[in-house]
Amino acid sequence: MGSVISLSPSFKIKAGQVLGHIGKYQNHSDAAPKNLLHLEVFCCEDIHTFVTQSQSKAGALPADQKNLMKVYKGTKLITHRADITSSNPPKVNDEGILIGYDLVIPASVLEALPAEKKIKEGTVQWWRLEGLLGDGQGNPISGWLREQDLMTTRHNSWEWEGFEFIEETASNTEHLAANLHDLNLLTDDEKATFVPKASTSTNGPVKERLYNIIDTDKNDKLTLTEIRAALAKPWFAQSISLLATKYESEWLYKAEKWDALDELMGHTAAHPNLNWVAEKKRIEKLGWWSDVAGKEGLSADGKIWHIHSIGLIGNFASASSQLISKNQMERMFPSSSDSKREEVRELFNKYAGRFEINTPARISQFFAQVKTEVGAALVGKSESLFYAIPVLKSLFKRYFDTYPAEADQLGYKRIEMAQYNALSPAAKSGYTIFKGRAYSQFPQPDEIAKRVYCCCSEAGTFVLTPGGCSEGLSYKGKGFIQLTWKANYKAVEDVLKAKLPEETIDIVANPDRLLETKMGLLSAMGFWEWQKLNNKVAPNVVSTDNITKVVNLNTESYEERRTHFTEIYQVFSQ
């Protein structure tokens, strides 16, 4: 308490890790203390120069890393009509309204739109946006936006698109005078002295920019109502969040800076304002800058660049949401359809961060398993259970060791075509040709599933059920990493509910949902988290084998999964 702790060396944290607890704070106007966190992002170095150098290098980054799209003022937004569909897309000469303010939109926001709000017309992309953009009067507008040269441009986060860097020049006294003037708290005598100072504040570089954004009635006053209204509109809120301002930190205590406010606070030696005297003492006690000035890169003069935390994080958070680009997805799954690749890519980019499948090695190991489990087409499917009698007895010993005769009835029997061709016509009549082989008995997958996956008692423990049950058929392998057994469905459902509280997760009650692309992919991520497979990830095929042992221990596809990992990891290494 009451001291500044400098962390040396730096303490690295993961997203979601608890750093501490919200403290109590009570302002003079508060009836009781309230929970409050004060967060500042600032830099003592010349961030403007850093950004300029960053921008010069960002231009060399590849196109698939341009994760932001800027929409310019004057772009036409086409009004939506009921007849606009993918087969009847909007036209540039359709009725619409001009956009009144620039806005930078993360590509992930556009990609996450539902299918009915995206139209691809050849190489032209349309998006239906609702309430995200504003007209010239600052009113929200909705309609179809077309990506087009000059009116929309793509940017990388390191271009710092839309950021403004302003050095403030007005003093504390001038800012307080402006605030009291805005609140109509200056007497007539005080106005004669302090209105000129208020004017200096109002016409200072920072406030001038804010007034252009917020002061809708142009009376040179910023009211709470105007500020709240501006922050509720994305095009105004973004402009504010992208302002970086240089000014002396309030945490550097200088007595003369606060004493300069005495007259405005009605304080003189002869007639002291005891509340103000106490407040100055409190400010002095809260000041910590001098304790660490000259350390940790903190400047002695306390002059720093203040950066809006939401603007900064928002600019770079949009980059992390693009874990897989469209080009990378095409190279990973070239035989899948465009629509399926995009569906999986958008879902993965949206949810993978929750499960920390967010590095090239983790992504590559994950999709190496998926590509083998469901195939290169990326279409969810259930376990086929198309097994020969000996394989049934080997894979599912727990059941068929007890009931071997059932394996003889349920597994397939077949011979090669050379053997079949050598048979007499009468003998051939007992066979059916299927995919280049002659079968005398086809497998019965549903009956197999009923037996081998019906094994749970009410308490969840193993119990052998002769003849199986319908539950076994429900919980056979499904999902992008094939999930089997009711108990495992329940374990993955619990993980997904914890990780995705906003989603409806009901795969125990509705196991066939795993055949849907979204739930099939989410269940694979849930399985990955449940089995802590990130802990087994390394950028090599030994890691692939270790993961395969967890996913499907007795599979014959170890080599296939290793090949998939090597190919996919190469995509992320270039």
Secondary structure, DSSP 4 states (H G I P E B T S, - for coil): -------SS-----TT-----PEEE--TT-SS-EEE----EEESS-HHHHHHHHHHHHTTS-GGG--EEEEPTTPEEEPP-TT-BTTB---TTSSEEE--S-EEEEHHHHHTS-GGGEEEETTEEEEEEEEEEE-TTS-EEEEEEE--TTTEEEE-GGG-TT-EEEE----HHHHHHHHHHHTT---HHHHHHHHHHHHHHHTSHHHHHHHHHH-TT-SS---HHHHHHHHTSHHHHHHHHTEEEEEE-TTS--HHHHHTTTTTTT--SSS--HHHHHHHHHHHHH--HHHHTTSTT--TT-EEEEE-HHHHHHHHHHHHT-SS-HHHHHHH-TTS-HHHHHHHHHHHHHHGGGGT--SHHHHHHHHHHHHHHH-TT----------BHHHHHHHTHHHHTT-HHHHHHHSBEEEEHHHHHTS-HHHHTT-EEETTEEEEE---HHHHHHHHT--B-TTS-B---TT--HHHHHTSSBTTTTB-SHHHHHHHHHHHHHH-TTS---TTT-GGGGGSHHHHHHHHHHHHHHTTGGGG--SSHHHHHHHHHHH-TT-S-HHHHHHHHHHHHHHHH-
